[in-house]
C-alpha cells in the first residue's frame, strides 16, 4: 500500500509526528506534500495579530524564535533542539529519500500532477491546513485518514490543546478518523487517551499529542493494510466544536492558572 502524507510546513511540532510514520514504513511512503502553515493564512501580519493576544508578547516572541531557529540552526550546523530527531518535515523526507513537495493549494492541478507521478493508495493527513475535496480524495483507493489531537467527537475544530486545558479536562486523546467533507467528522478508526498532568501547559500538551499522533497513525495504517480496522461512529449529536480563541478567552485561560509555555 502506497501512502501520500499531506501536512503543513510546521518546523516545531509536526516533524515528530511525520517522522514516526515514515520511520515505521519508509518504503510505503510515495511522497510528502507540504502546504503553508495555518498560522500564515491571511498573511504573516494577520497571523501575528491573531496569535499575539492569545500567546502574549513573551509567548509570541518565544514561538517566533523557535520558528526562526528551526530555519537557521541547520544551516549553522547545529542539531535539532530538545532531543528532537528532525529539524523539519523536509528533513524527514531528505533522510529517507522521499520526494517532498510544496503546494499552495492541495486541490490544485499541481497536486494532481504530483499524484500522477507518485500514485498512492492512501492519503494520510497530519494537520493538513486545507479541506481536501472529494475529487482529490477519489484518487486514493483506500481513501484518506486524518489524525486530530482531541477525543472526537468532542473538541472538533482548532487548538484542542488550548480548549481541553481551558475547560479543566483531566484527559484528552489523539483520534485517527476518516476524512469527510465536514471538519473532523469522519468515522473513528483509532483513539489513544492522553493524561493531562498538573501544571500542563499548552506547549507541553501539544508536544505530547503530536508525538502520540504518529504512533496512532502507524497503528491505524497497519489495521487498514491487514483488513482488521474497526470503525465506529463520530456522532454529531455528541460533538463539540471550538474555533481559534479570542483575547477574552485567553485572559480566562490565564486566570484559571493555565499557561501557553
C-alpha positions in Angstrom: 0.0 0.0 0.0 1.5 3.3 -1.1 0.9 6.3 1.1 0.9 10.1 0.5 1.3 12.3 3.5 -0.3 15.7 3.4 0.7 18.2 6.1 1.8 21.8 6.7 5.3 23.3 6.8 5.4 23.4 10.6 9.0 23.1 11.9 8.3 22.8 15.7 5.7 20.1 16.5 4.9 18.1 13.4 8.3 16.7 12.3 8.0 14.2 15.2 4.5 13.0 14.0 5.6 12.6 10.4 8.9 11.2 11.4 7.3 8.4 13.4 5.1 7.4 10.4 8.0 7.4 7.9 10.3 5.5 10.2 7.8 2.7 10.6 7.1 2.3 6.8 9.6 4.3 4.7 9.2 2.1 1.6 5.5 2.7 1.6 5.6 6.5 1.6 5.2 7.7 -2.0 5.5 11.4 -1.3 5.1 14.1 1.3 3.2 17.3 0.5 3.6 20.5 2.5 1.2 23.4 2.4 1.7 26.8 4.0 1.3 26.6 7.8 -2.1 27.6 9.2 -0.6 30.4 11.2 0.3 32.3 8.0 -3.2 32.1 6.4 -4.2 35.6 5.5 -0.6 36.8 5.6 2.2 37.0 8.2 0.9 40.3 9.7 -2.6 39.0 10.1 -1.3 35.8 11.6 0.8 37.7 14.1 -2.1 39.9 15.1 -4.3 36.8 15.6 -1.8 35.0 17.8 -0.4 37.9 19.8 -3.5 38.3 22.1 -3.5 34.5 22.8 0.2 33.9 23.2 1.1 37.2 24.8 4.2 39.2 23.9 6.6 36.8 25.6 4.9 33.7 24.2 4.8 35.1 20.7 8.5 36.0 20.8 9.3 32.6 22.1 7.4 30.8 19.4 8.8 33.2 16.8 12.3 32.4 17.9 11.7 28.7 17.7 10.4 29.0 14.1 13.4 31.2 13.1 15.9 28.9 14.8 14.4 25.9 13.0 15.4 27.6 9.7 18.8 28.9 10.6 20.0 26.2 13.0 20.6 23.5 10.5 22.4 26.0 8.2 24.8 26.7 11.0 25.5 23.0 11.6 23.5 22.6 14.8 21.4 19.5 15.6 17.7 19.7 16.4 17.0 21.1 19.9 15.3 19.4 22.8 16.2 15.9 21.9 14.3 16.1 18.6 15.4 14.0 15.7 14.4 16.2 12.8 14.7 19.9 12.1 11.7 19.9 9.7 9.4 17.6 7.7 11.6 18.3 4.7 14.5 16.9 6.8 12.5 13.7 7.3 11.9 13.3 3.6 15.5 14.0 2.8 16.9 11.5 5.2 14.6 8.7 3.9 14.8 9.7 0.2 11.1 10.5 0.0 10.0 13.1 -2.6 8.8 16.2 -0.8 6.7 18.9 -2.5 5.4 22.4 -1.5 1.9 23.3 -2.8 -0.1 26.4 -2.0 -3.4 24.7 -2.7 -3.8 21.0 -2.2 -6.8 20.7 -4.6 -4.9 22.4 -7.4 -3.9 20.9 -10.8 -0.4 20.8 -9.4 -1.4 18.4 -6.7 -3.0 16.0 -9.3 0.2 16.2 -11.4 2.2 15.2 -8.3 -0.1 12.2 -7.7 0.2 11.3 -11.4 3.9 10.9 -10.9 3.6 9.4 -7.4 0.4 7.3 -7.3 -0.8 6.4 -3.9 -3.5 4.2 -2.3 -4.0 6.0 1.0 -3.9 9.7 1.9 -2.7 10.4 5.4 -3.3 13.9 6.7 -1.2 15.2 9.6 -2.6 18.6 10.4 -3.2 19.4 6.8 -4.4 23.0 7.0 -6.8 22.8 4.0 -10.0 20.9 3.3 -9.3 18.0 0.8 -12.1 17.9 -1.8 -13.9 14.8 -3.0 -12.3 14.9 -6.4 -8.8 14.6 -4.9 -9.8 12.1 -2.3 -11.3 9.8 -5.0 -7.8 9.2 -6.3 -7.0 7.1 -3.3 -8.4 3.5 -3.4 -8.3 3.4 0.4 -9.5 6.9 0.8 -7.9 9.3 3.4 -7.4 9.5 7.1 -6.6 12.3 9.4 -5.2 12.5 13.0 -6.8 15.0 15.3 -5.4 15.9 18.7 -8.6 15.5 20.7 -11.1 12.9 21.9 -13.5 13.1 19.0 -16.4 13.7 18.6 -15.6 16.2 21.3 -13.3 19.1 20.7 -13.6 19.3 16.9 -12.0 22.4 15.4 -9.0 24.5 16.2 -6.4 24.4 19.0 -7.9 21.5 21.0 -4.9 21.5 23.4 -5.9 25.0 24.4 -9.5 24.2 24.9 -9.1 21.0 27.0 -6.9 23.0 29.4 -9.3 25.9 29.3 -12.1 23.5 30.4 -10.1 21.8 33.1 -10.1 18.3 31.5 -8.1 15.6 33.2 -7.6 13.6 30.0 -7.5 14.2 26.2 -6.7 11.9 23.3 -5.5 11.7 19.7 -8.0 10.3 17.2 -7.5 8.8 13.8 -10.6 9.2 11.6 -11.7 9.0 8.0 -11.6 12.2 6.0 -15.0 13.6 5.4 -16.5 16.7 3.8 -17.1 18.2 7.3 -14.2 19.0 9.5 -13.2 16.3 12.0 -16.4 14.4 11.1 -15.4 11.0 9.6 -15.7 7.7 11.3 -13.2 6.9 14.0 -10.6 4.2 13.4 -8.3 4.5 16.4 -8.2 6.6 19.6 -5.5 6.8 22.3 -6.1 8.6 25.6 -3.5 11.1 27.0 -3.4 12.1 30.6 -3.2 15.9 31.4 -0.7 16.4 34.2 -0.8 19.0 36.9 0.9 22.1 35.6 0.5 21.1 32.0 0.9 24.0 29.5 -0.4 24.3 26.0 3.1 23.8 24.7 3.8 20.6 26.7 0.4 19.1 25.9 0.7 19.9 22.3 4.1 18.2 22.2 2.6 15.1 23.9 -0.3 14.9 21.5 1.7 15.4 18.3 4.2 12.7 19.5 1.3 10.3 20.1 -0.3 11.2 16.8 2.4 9.5 14.8 2.1 6.2 16.9 -1.7 6.3 16.5 -1.4 6.7 12.7 1.0 3.8 12.4 -1.5 1.5 14.2 -4.4 2.7 12.1 -2.5 2.3 8.8 -1.4 -1.2 9.8 -5.1 -2.1 10.5 -6.2 -0.7 7.2 -3.4 -2.7 5.4 -4.3 -6.0 7.0 -8.1 -5.5 6.9 -8.6 -5.6 10.7 -9.7 -1.9 11.1 -13.0 -1.4 13.0 -14.6 1.9 12.5 -17.1 3.5 15.0 -19.4 6.5 14.6 -18.2 10.0 15.2 -21.6 11.3 16.2 -22.6 14.8 15.5 -25.0 14.8 18.5 -22.1 14.1 20.8 -19.8 16.6 19.3 -18.4 19.9 20.5 -16.6 22.5 18.2 -14.1 25.2 19.1 -12.6 27.9 17.0 -9.5 30.0 17.5 -9.6 31.6 20.9 -10.3 35.3 21.4 -8.3 37.6 23.6 -11.1 37.4 26.2 -10.9 33.6 26.3 -7.1 33.8 26.5 -7.5 36.0 29.6 -9.8 33.5 31.2 -7.4 30.7 30.3 -4.6 32.5 32.3 -7.0 33.4 35.1 -7.6 29.7 35.6 -3.8 29.2 36.2 -3.1 27.9 32.7 -0.1 29.0 30.6 0.9 28.6 27.0 4.5 27.9 27.9 
